[in-house]
Amino acid sequence: MSNILKHLSVANTIVIARILLASFLLLTAMPRFTANDSSYFSQQLLEVGLPALPWLGVVIGFVQLLTVIALLKPRQRWAQVLIYLYAGLATVPLLMMFTHPVWLDSLGGFPAIGAGQGLIKYLGIVGLALFISSFYSGNKTINQLAEKLMLTGIVLVMLWIGGMKFTQYEADGIEGLMRTSPLFSWIYDLFSVLHGSYFIGVIELIAVAGIALLPWSKNAYIAGLCIAALTFAATQTFVISLPAYETSMGFAMLTGSGQFIVKDLALLACSIILLAKVFESSASED
């Protein structure tokens, strides 16, 4: 495993990252053309005093599909611009943290986060899109900013959602996911619902602690990123085991839970790129 990691390069992982980001965009673009998403986006606009725009979901779906095409041709200038534009669009969900009620009043409000758990994942998604486009355009300033955004996005998700694992609300919320997955169901053979959630939370916070130790221990940083990457990869099993898709339209389409889960594909891409960056840095120092 360590030998494989040591041979990671940004040039190689950027290809993997493009595939992962394109997969996320493609899978979440399909529901954008449904009546459910049209109603959802209209409701979000009405909540902030804006007019309902029934066509907004369709437009977002088209933008995502165009970005998928751009990820296939990242060296083209038009593709780089389009990926930059998507990064800008992906900041909108982050702004919803300030305009929509995403906190759990039953737990005292902020920082107890409910619906916003899916929104905070967009920070890593924004960073990933910026990193890919700036990598191919050669913009080092944006590339360095994107690297920081990706790292912050990973830490934000692991710290905040990991911290929520120490509440009964979150423990009950993840039980249905965990029990269906062959990778996680064994936890409930050892722990109660609440303590099983504690167990997952501790692992996620260990990852955060490892990442935070970068100034003092590169090995701890690598371990933290590896834990994060494995976590983001393992959550994808929920799409099948839950299942987090429905077939009422004649083909498989992600549900709301599924769209939440596949956002981790982008965070997995962020983790892999950051691992490659640290190994390249170590190689250049030798």
C-alpha beads as a LAMMPS data file, in Angstrom:
LAMMPS data file: protein, C-alpha beads

286 atoms
285 bonds

1 atom types
1 bond types

-500.0 500.0 xlo xhi
-500.0 500.0 ylo yhi
-500.0 500.0 zlo zhi

Masses

1 110.0

Atoms # bond

1 1 1 0.000 0.000 0.000
2 1 1 2.749 2.442 0.966
3 1 1 4.660 1.656 -2.238
4 1 1 1.568 2.421 -4.311
5 1 1 1.066 5.734 -2.524
6 1 1 4.697 6.732 -3.029
7 1 1 4.264 6.434 -6.783
8 1 1 1.285 8.800 -6.838
9 1 1 1.812 11.897 -8.941
10 1 1 -0.446 14.882 -9.416
11 1 1 -0.448 14.262 -13.166
12 1 1 -1.846 10.766 -12.618
13 1 1 -4.265 11.618 -9.858
14 1 1 -5.690 14.553 -11.798
15 1 1 -6.992 12.030 -14.340
16 1 1 -8.644 10.031 -11.557
17 1 1 -10.029 13.263 -10.114
18 1 1 -11.577 14.213 -13.461
19 1 1 -13.304 10.833 -13.642
20 1 1 -14.615 11.126 -10.079
21 1 1 -15.845 14.707 -10.542
22 1 1 -17.438 13.833 -13.889
23 1 1 -19.176 10.842 -12.271
24 1 1 -20.579 13.036 -9.511
25 1 1 -21.774 15.642 -12.014
26 1 1 -23.339 13.097 -14.352
27 1 1 -25.116 11.178 -11.609
28 1 1 -26.539 14.316 -10.011
29 1 1 -27.418 15.960 -13.340
30 1 1 -30.033 13.328 -14.194
31 1 1 -32.459 14.222 -11.367
32 1 1 -32.251 17.913 -12.355
33 1 1 -34.648 17.202 -15.234
34 1 1 -37.404 15.848 -12.986
35 1 1 -40.449 17.572 -11.519
36 1 1 -39.166 16.882 -8.000
37 1 1 -36.013 18.928 -8.543
38 1 1 -37.976 21.687 -10.284
39 1 1 -40.195 21.945 -7.205
40 1 1 -37.178 21.824 -4.875
41 1 1 -35.340 24.699 -6.554
42 1 1 -38.503 26.794 -6.756
43 1 1 -39.059 26.289 -3.034
44 1 1 -35.483 27.296 -2.220
45 1 1 -35.882 30.521 -4.193
46 1 1 -39.203 31.343 -2.535
47 1 1 -37.636 30.901 0.900
48 1 1 -35.243 33.783 0.230
49 1 1 -37.867 36.019 -1.353
50 1 1 -36.998 35.327 -4.990
51 1 1 -39.487 34.294 -7.691
52 1 1 -39.913 30.597 -8.412
53 1 1 -38.017 29.534 -11.529
54 1 1 -39.306 26.099 -12.608
55 1 1 -36.637 25.880 -15.313
56 1 1 -33.688 26.464 -12.980
57 1 1 -33.090 22.790 -12.256
58 1 1 -32.957 22.013 -15.987
59 1 1 -30.415 24.797 -16.565
60 1 1 -28.227 23.503 -13.731
61 1 1 -28.496 20.001 -15.187
62 1 1 -27.311 21.218 -18.589
63 1 1 -24.408 23.110 -17.005
64 1 1 -23.345 19.943 -15.184
65 1 1 -23.503 17.897 -18.387
66 1 1 -21.467 20.503 -20.241
67 1 1 -18.915 20.432 -17.436
68 1 1 -18.669 16.659 -17.809
69 1 1 -17.794 17.202 -21.477
70 1 1 -15.268 19.863 -20.471
71 1 1 -13.597 17.396 -18.102
72 1 1 -12.980 15.141 -21.099
73 1 1 -11.103 17.959 -22.890
74 1 1 -9.416 19.892 -20.025
75 1 1 -6.576 21.222 -22.162
76 1 1 -8.988 23.218 -24.318
77 1 1 -9.385 26.836 -23.263
78 1 1 -13.189 26.700 -23.539
79 1 1 -13.209 23.632 -21.258
80 1 1 -11.093 25.380 -18.627
81 1 1 -13.421 28.390 -18.663
82 1 1 -16.463 26.132 -18.324
83 1 1 -14.963 24.280 -15.362
84 1 1 -14.160 27.635 -13.737
85 1 1 -17.782 28.681 -14.305
86 1 1 -19.015 25.497 -12.679
87 1 1 -16.773 26.214 -9.672
88 1 1 -18.499 29.582 -9.388
89 1 1 -21.924 27.953 -9.627
90 1 1 -20.950 25.446 -6.925
91 1 1 -20.389 28.286 -4.447
92 1 1 -24.137 29.039 -4.434
93 1 1 -24.996 26.057 -2.182
94 1 1 -22.383 27.332 0.278
95 1 1 -24.160 30.685 0.406
96 1 1 -27.383 28.844 1.262
97 1 1 -25.824 28.176 4.647
98 1 1 -26.548 31.828 5.437
99 1 1 -29.982 32.109 3.842
100 1 1 -31.707 28.837 4.736
101 1 1 -32.551 27.183 8.071
102 1 1 -29.988 24.374 8.102
103 1 1 -29.518 24.177 11.874
104 1 1 -31.161 21.830 14.359
105 1 1 -33.219 23.900 16.785
106 1 1 -33.780 20.806 18.934
107 1 1 -30.023 20.721 19.586
108 1 1 -29.707 24.441 20.204
109 1 1 -29.124 25.588 16.613
110 1 1 -25.638 26.395 15.336
111 1 1 -23.319 24.454 15.196
112 1 1 -25.730 21.506 15.229
113 1 1 -26.124 21.085 11.489
114 1 1 -28.925 19.248 9.720
115 1 1 -29.726 19.863 6.049
116 1 1 -26.509 21.822 5.686
117 1 1 -24.415 18.641 5.824
118 1 1 -24.799 18.301 2.078
119 1 1 -24.062 21.977 1.505
120 1 1 -20.689 22.069 3.267
121 1 1 -19.393 19.385 0.908
122 1 1 -19.467 21.965 -1.875
123 1 1 -16.367 23.689 -0.504
124 1 1 -14.272 20.690 -1.510
125 1 1 -16.150 20.450 -4.819
126 1 1 -15.368 24.100 -5.598
127 1 1 -11.716 23.553 -4.721
128 1 1 -11.517 20.439 -6.896
129 1 1 -13.009 22.149 -9.953
130 1 1 -10.643 25.104 -9.519
131 1 1 -7.653 22.797 -9.079
132 1 1 -8.388 20.792 -12.236
133 1 1 -8.932 23.844 -14.424
134 1 1 -5.944 25.770 -13.044
135 1 1 -3.716 22.686 -13.382
136 1 1 -4.334 22.561 -17.125
137 1 1 -4.344 26.332 -17.617
138 1 1 -1.092 26.700 -15.663
139 1 1 -2.483 29.277 -13.239
140 1 1 -0.337 28.643 -10.157
141 1 1 -2.073 31.259 -8.002
142 1 1 -5.516 29.701 -8.430
143 1 1 -3.987 26.234 -8.135
144 1 1 -2.510 27.039 -4.737
145 1 1 -5.804 28.550 -3.586
146 1 1 -7.669 25.482 -4.828
147 1 1 -5.339 23.199 -2.878
148 1 1 -6.176 25.076 0.320
149 1 1 -9.906 24.934 -0.457
150 1 1 -9.754 21.177 -1.022
151 1 1 -7.940 20.614 2.255
152 1 1 -10.301 22.909 4.137
153 1 1 -13.271 21.188 2.513
154 1 1 -12.112 17.767 3.694
155 1 1 -11.420 18.982 7.222
156 1 1 -14.734 20.845 7.388
157 1 1 -16.737 17.767 6.436
158 1 1 -14.812 15.323 8.618
159 1 1 -14.767 17.662 11.632
160 1 1 -18.322 18.965 11.458
161 1 1 -20.161 15.829 10.392
162 1 1 -17.809 13.739 12.526
163 1 1 -18.633 15.941 15.502
164 1 1 -22.342 15.438 14.866
165 1 1 -21.814 11.683 15.296
166 1 1 -21.740 12.321 19.041
167 1 1 -25.430 13.258 19.066
168 1 1 -28.408 10.914 19.273
169 1 1 -29.963 12.732 16.297
170 1 1 -27.083 11.814 14.001
171 1 1 -26.761 8.310 15.465
172 1 1 -30.395 7.606 14.606
173 1 1 -29.982 9.247 11.212
174 1 1 -27.074 7.064 10.070
175 1 1 -28.359 3.793 11.492
176 1 1 -30.367 2.972 8.368
177 1 1 -27.326 3.587 6.183
178 1 1 -24.907 1.664 8.362
179 1 1 -27.051 -1.437 8.875
180 1 1 -27.513 -1.944 5.132
181 1 1 -23.791 -1.810 4.298
182 1 1 -21.633 -4.951 4.541
183 1 1 -18.697 -2.654 5.330
184 1 1 -20.340 -1.077 8.366
185 1 1 -23.184 -3.268 9.659
186 1 1 -20.797 -5.242 11.917
187 1 1 -20.397 -2.133 14.064
188 1 1 -23.842 -2.738 15.561
189 1 1 -22.770 -6.230 16.579
190 1 1 -20.241 -4.580 18.878
191 1 1 -21.900 -1.298 19.838
192 1 1 -25.295 0.231 20.471
193 1 1 -26.718 2.686 17.944
194 1 1 -25.295 5.658 19.850
195 1 1 -21.909 4.127 20.620
196 1 1 -21.589 2.885 17.055
197 1 1 -22.011 6.491 15.972
198 1 1 -19.371 7.505 18.520
199 1 1 -17.013 4.930 16.965
200 1 1 -17.428 6.419 13.484
201 1 1 -17.086 9.940 14.877
202 1 1 -13.819 9.083 16.615
203 1 1 -12.351 7.711 13.368
204 1 1 -13.336 10.857 11.484
205 1 1 -11.856 13.098 14.168
206 1 1 -8.644 11.048 14.161
207 1 1 -8.401 11.829 10.448
208 1 1 -8.802 15.524 11.201
209 1 1 -6.159 15.360 13.930
210 1 1 -3.721 13.665 11.563
211 1 1 -4.258 16.292 8.880
212 1 1 -3.807 19.057 11.430
213 1 1 -0.412 17.629 12.409
214 1 1 1.119 18.393 8.990
215 1 1 3.508 21.089 10.363
216 1 1 4.978 18.515 12.761
217 1 1 4.437 15.108 11.168
218 1 1 4.082 14.376 7.467
219 1 1 3.303 10.738 8.266
220 1 1 0.369 11.756 10.473
221 1 1 -0.888 14.012 7.669
222 1 1 -0.682 11.155 5.170
223 1 1 -2.486 8.835 7.585
224 1 1 -5.231 11.415 8.102
225 1 1 -5.750 11.851 4.366
226 1 1 -5.776 8.080 3.855
227 1 1 -8.484 7.664 6.509
228 1 1 -10.500 10.434 4.857
229 1 1 -10.074 8.870 1.408
230 1 1 -11.120 5.430 2.647
231 1 1 -14.137 6.962 4.375
232 1 1 -15.276 8.793 1.237
233 1 1 -14.771 5.653 -0.853
234 1 1 -16.591 3.384 1.614
235 1 1 -19.679 5.608 1.768
236 1 1 -20.330 4.859 -1.914
237 1 1 -21.487 1.374 -0.913
238 1 1 -24.574 3.016 0.569
239 1 1 -25.820 3.877 -2.927
240 1 1 -26.297 0.166 -3.632
241 1 1 -26.993 -1.222 -0.164
242 1 1 -29.551 1.375 0.976
243 1 1 -30.451 1.636 -1.978
244 1 1 -30.069 5.364 -2.696
245 1 1 -31.626 5.250 -6.138
246 1 1 -35.066 4.617 -7.598
247 1 1 -36.231 3.183 -10.922
248 1 1 -39.740 4.595 -11.325
249 1 1 -38.732 6.276 -14.598
250 1 1 -37.444 3.068 -16.109
251 1 1 -33.793 3.549 -15.185
252 1 1 -31.769 4.067 -12.030
253 1 1 -31.747 7.636 -10.736
254 1 1 -30.306 8.902 -7.477
255 1 1 -32.619 9.897 -4.666
256 1 1 -31.861 12.875 -2.425
257 1 1 -29.866 10.545 -0.160
258 1 1 -27.959 9.252 -3.163
259 1 1 -27.013 12.752 -4.271
260 1 1 -25.736 13.455 -0.756
261 1 1 -23.618 10.295 -0.836
262 1 1 -22.002 10.745 -4.273
263 1 1 -20.697 14.182 -3.329
264 1 1 -18.068 12.165 -1.482
265 1 1 -16.663 11.159 -4.885
266 1 1 -15.385 14.710 -5.254
267 1 1 -13.966 14.686 -1.726
268 1 1 -12.274 11.373 -2.494
269 1 1 -10.672 13.059 -5.517
270 1 1 -9.495 15.919 -3.280
271 1 1 -7.905 13.440 -0.861
272 1 1 -6.065 11.589 -3.634
273 1 1 -4.689 14.803 -5.153
274 1 1 -3.491 16.069 -1.775
275 1 1 -1.760 12.751 -1.112
276 1 1 -0.019 13.043 -4.479
277 1 1 1.042 16.599 -3.644
278 1 1 2.692 15.574 -0.389
279 1 1 4.508 12.634 -1.998
280 1 1 5.744 14.825 -4.853
281 1 1 6.956 17.342 -2.281
282 1 1 8.816 14.619 -0.396
283 1 1 10.411 13.340 -3.593
284 1 1 11.666 16.798 -4.529
285 1 1 13.263 17.194 -1.096
286 1 1 15.241 13.935 -1.430

Bonds

1 1 1 2
2 1 2 3
3 1 3 4
4 1 4 5
5 1 5 6
6 1 6 7
7 1 7 8
8 1 8 9
9 1 9 10
10 1 10 11
11 1 11 12
12 1 12 13
13 1 13 14
14 1 14 15
15 1 15 16
16 1 16 17
17 1 17 18
18 1 18 19
19 1 19 20
20 1 20 21
21 1 21 22
22 1 22 23
23 1 23 24
24 1 24 25
25 1 25 26
26 1 26 27
27 1 27 28
28 1 28 29
29 1 29 30
30 1 30 31
31 1 31 32
32 1 32 33
33 1 33 34
34 1 34 35
35 1 35 36
36 1 36 37
37 1 37 38
38 1 38 39
39 1 39 40
40 1 40 41
41 1 41 42
42 1 42 43
43 1 43 44
44 1 44 45
45 1 45 46
46 1 46 47
47 1 47 48
48 1 48 49
49 1 49 50
50 1 50 51
51 1 51 52
52 1 52 53
53 1 53 54
54 1 54 55
55 1 55 56
56 1 56 57
57 1 57 58
58 1 58 59
59 1 59 60
60 1 60 61
61 1 61 62
62 1 62 63
63 1 63 64
64 1 64 65
65 1 65 66
66 1 66 67
67 1 67 68
68 1 68 69
69 1 69 70
70 1 70 71
71 1 71 72
72 1 72 73
73 1 73 74
74 1 74 75
75 1 75 76
76 1 76 77
77 1 77 78
78 1 78 79
79 1 79 80
80 1 80 81
81 1 81 82
82 1 82 83
83 1 83 84
84 1 84 85
85 1 85 86
86 1 86 87
87 1 87 88
88 1 88 89
89 1 89 90
90 1 90 91
91 1 91 92
92 1 92 93
93 1 93 94
94 1 94 95
95 1 95 96
96 1 96 97
97 1 97 98
98 1 98 99
99 1 99 100
100 1 100 101
101 1 101 102
102 1 102 103
103 1 103 104
104 1 104 105
105 1 105 106
106 1 106 107
107 1 107 108
108 1 108 109
109 1 109 110
110 1 110 111
111 1 111 112
112 1 112 113
113 1 113 114
114 1 114 115
115 1 115 116
116 1 116 117
117 1 117 118
118 1 118 119
119 1 119 120
120 1 120 121
121 1 121 122
122 1 122 123
123 1 123 124
124 1 124 125
125 1 125 126
126 1 126 127
127 1 127 128
128 1 128 129
129 1 129 130
130 1 130 131
131 1 131 132
132 1 132 133
133 1 133 134
134 1 134 135
135 1 135 136
136 1 136 137
137 1 137 138
138 1 138 139
139 1 139 140
140 1 140 141
141 1 141 142
142 1 142 143
143 1 143 144
144 1 144 145
145 1 145 146
146 1 146 147
147 1 147 148
148 1 148 149
149 1 149 150
150 1 150 151
151 1 151 152
152 1 152 153
153 1 153 154
154 1 154 155
155 1 155 156
156 1 156 157
157 1 157 158
158 1 158 159
159 1 159 160
160 1 160 161
161 1 161 162
162 1 162 163
163 1 163 164
164 1 164 165
165 1 165 166
166 1 166 167
167 1 167 168
168 1 168 169
169 1 169 170
170 1 170 171
171 1 171 172
172 1 172 173
173 1 173 174
174 1 174 175
175 1 175 176
176 1 176 177
177 1 177 178
178 1 178 179
179 1 179 180
180 1 180 181
181 1 181 182
182 1 182 183
183 1 183 184
184 1 184 185
185 1 185 186
186 1 186 187
187 1 187 188
188 1 188 189
189 1 189 190
190 1 190 191
191 1 191 192
192 1 192 193
193 1 193 194
194 1 194 195
195 1 195 196
196 1 196 197
197 1 197 198
198 1 198 199
199 1 199 200
200 1 200 201
201 1 201 202
202 1 202 203
203 1 203 204
204 1 204 205
205 1 205 206
206 1 206 207
207 1 207 208
208 1 208 209
209 1 209 210
210 1 210 211
211 1 211 212
212 1 212 213
213 1 213 214
214 1 214 215
215 1 215 216
216 1 216 217
217 1 217 218
218 1 218 219
219 1 219 220
220 1 220 221
221 1 221 222
222 1 222 223
223 1 223 224
224 1 224 225
225 1 225 226
226 1 226 227
227 1 227 228
228 1 228 229
229 1 229 230
230 1 230 231
231 1 231 232
232 1 232 233
233 1 233 234
234 1 234 235
235 1 235 236
236 1 236 237
237 1 237 238
238 1 238 239
239 1 239 240
240 1 240 241
241 1 241 242
242 1 242 243
243 1 243 244
244 1 244 245
245 1 245 246
246 1 246 247
247 1 247 248
248 1 248 249
249 1 249 250
250 1 250 251
251 1 251 252
252 1 252 253
253 1 253 254
254 1 254 255
255 1 255 256
256 1 256 257
257 1 257 258
258 1 258 259
259 1 259 260
260 1 260 261
261 1 261 262
262 1 262 263
263 1 263 264
264 1 264 265
265 1 265 266
266 1 266 267
267 1 267 268
268 1 268 269
269 1 269 270
270 1 270 271
271 1 271 272
272 1 272 273
273 1 273 274
274 1 274 275
275 1 275 276
276 1 276 277
277 1 277 278
278 1 278 279
279 1 279 280
280 1 280 281
281 1 281 282
282 1 282 283
283 1 283 284
284 1 284 285
285 1 285 286
